[in-house]
């Protein structure tokens, strides 16, 4: 059985509560998961679009990643906007499979 990358990343963030992008990257490497930076960023964006995490800039080169505690109910227009944003963003990464799975 394989677990999608975004699920693995989300679990790591949930376990930590909040961490920086470099700390998360080190956790992934420690777990034997090495992914390109563009795929790492896309995974974070997908989790943020899904409302599971919040990413904010601490410094020019460092981001803080934290779990969203309570998911708020989204109205229909907000949901449509979020889906369009996700499609537009994914179109910018030809050849990167969103559902890439990592073996356990």
N, C-alpha and C positions, 0 to 999 in steps of 0.2 A: 504494500500500500504506500502511495506517495502523498505527501501533503503539499498543497500549493505554496509557493514562496511567500505570498502575502500573508497566509495564515501563520507560517513560522515566524515571520517578522512581527506580526501583530502580537503573538504570544510572548515573544521576547520583550516587547515594549510593555505589555500588560504586567509581566513579572517584575519589571523594573519600576513601573509607575511613570517615571520620566528619565530621560537620558539624552545625551548629545548624539548627533549623527556619527561622530567618530567612535563613541562608545558602542553604539549599535553595530557599526561596521566591525569592530573588534570582537563583539559577541558572535556575530555571524561567522567570522573567520575561525574563532575558537570552536564553533560547532561544526566546522568543516564545510561551510558554505561560502564560496567565493563567487561574487557576481560583479559584473561591470558597473561602473558608477552610474551610467545612464539608466540601467535597469533598477539599481538601488533607488535612485530618485523617482523613477516611475512607480515603483512599489509604494514608496512613501506617499506620493501624490494620490494613488488609488485609495490607499487607506484613509487619507484625509478627505477625499471626495465622498467615500462611503460613510464619513462621519465617525470613524473609529479612533482616529488620532488627531492631534493638533500639532502643527509644525510652526515654529516661530524662530526668527533669527536672533541669536545672542550677540554675535559679532559678524563682521563682514564674511567670515568663512566658516562659522560654526552655527548649527541649528539645534534648537531644543525640541525634542519630540516627547509628547505626553499623551496618555490615554484620555479620551473623552469619557468622562464619568457617566453622564446621563445623556442618552440620545433623545433629542427633541423631535417631536412630530413635524414632518415637513409638509408644507402645502403643495398642491399639484404643480404650480408654476415653479417653485423652488426645485422640485424633483426634476422637472423637464430641463431647467437650466443646468443642474448638476450633471444629468445624463449627457447633454450636449457638450458641456465642458470636457467630460471624460472622453467622448468620441473624438472631439477635436484634438485633445492632447494625444490620444493613442494614435491618431493619424500621423502625428509627427515622429513616430518611431516605427517606420516600416521594417519588417523583418524581426521585430522583437515580439515574441509570443507572450501575451499577457497571462495566459494560463500555464506558463511553464511550471513544471512540477519538479520537486527535488525528492530523490529517494530517501527513505528513512535510514 
